[in-house]
């Protein structure tokens, strides 16, 4: 299964104290200042060990190279990256374009913190696992959704 994670507010906090997060070890944190949500690396490695592809799907304009290298330094190898540019290009010409559309990239499950994205998932027929910033059991919620999702 192909699982994609949003970045801002889902894997990285939008503000100090939004959820427990840890920076990369020194000296890597001098290059990549964004901390990762507690449990991110372990969850993604577990999903990969179970045979899933781990992707990032962000509306930000961070380059795919930046995202791959940043997460690689954290210990995560991404199978794919969708940023704001790739999303806009894939949905160009659609009369109604949601803010994210995982089916355009073969993504089975999107993990996001936005209730709006979850509503778009219902309206456009894609699966969203909504994880709140305060949810300490967020990784268990993702695992359960992956177990419940039909295989490709």
Secondary structure in CASP SS format (residue, H / E / C, confidence):
PFRMAT SS
TARGET T0000
AUTHOR 0000-0000-0000
METHOD secondary structure of the structure
MODEL  1
X C 1.00
X E 1.00
X E 1.00
X E 1.00
X E 1.00
X C 1.00
X C 1.00
X E 1.00
X C 1.00
X C 1.00
X C 1.00
X E 1.00
X C 1.00
X C 1.00
X C 1.00
X C 1.00
X C 1.00
X C 1.00
X C 1.00
X C 1.00
X E 1.00
X E 1.00
X C 1.00
X C 1.00
X C 1.00
X C 1.00
X C 1.00
X H 1.00
X H 1.00
X H 1.00
X C 1.00
X C 1.00
X C 1.00
X C 1.00
X C 1.00
X E 1.00
X E 1.00
X C 1.00
X C 1.00
X H 1.00
X H 1.00
X H 1.00
X H 1.00
X H 1.00
X H 1.00
X H 1.00
X H 1.00
X H 1.00
X H 1.00
X C 1.00
X C 1.00
X C 1.00
X E 1.00
X E 1.00
X E 1.00
X E 1.00
X E 1.00
X C 1.00
X C 1.00
X C 1.00
X C 1.00
X C 1.00
X C 1.00
X H 1.00
X H 1.00
X H 1.00
X H 1.00
X H 1.00
X H 1.00
X H 1.00
X H 1.00
X H 1.00
X H 1.00
X C 1.00
X C 1.00
X C 1.00
X C 1.00
X C 1.00
X C 1.00
X E 1.00
X E 1.00
X E 1.00
X C 1.00
X H 1.00
X H 1.00
X H 1.00
X H 1.00
X H 1.00
X H 1.00
X H 1.00
X H 1.00
X C 1.00
X C 1.00
X C 1.00
X C 1.00
X C 1.00
X C 1.00
X C 1.00
X C 1.00
X C 1.00
X C 1.00
X H 1.00
X H 1.00
X H 1.00
X H 1.00
X C 1.00
X C 1.00
X C 1.00
X E 1.00
X E 1.00
X E 1.00
X E 1.00
X C 1.00
X C 1.00
X H 1.00
X H 1.00
X H 1.00
X H 1.00
X H 1.00
X H 1.00
X H 1.00
X H 1.00
X H 1.00
X H 1.00
X C 1.00
X C 1.00
X E 1.00
X E 1.00
X E 1.00
X E 1.00
X C 1.00
X C 1.00
X C 1.00
X C 1.00
X C 1.00
X C 1.00
X C 1.00
X H 1.00
X H 1.00
X H 1.00
X H 1.00
X H 1.00
X H 1.00
X H 1.00
X H 1.00
X H 1.00
X H 1.00
X H 1.00
X C 1.00
X C 1.00
X C 1.00
X C 1.00
END
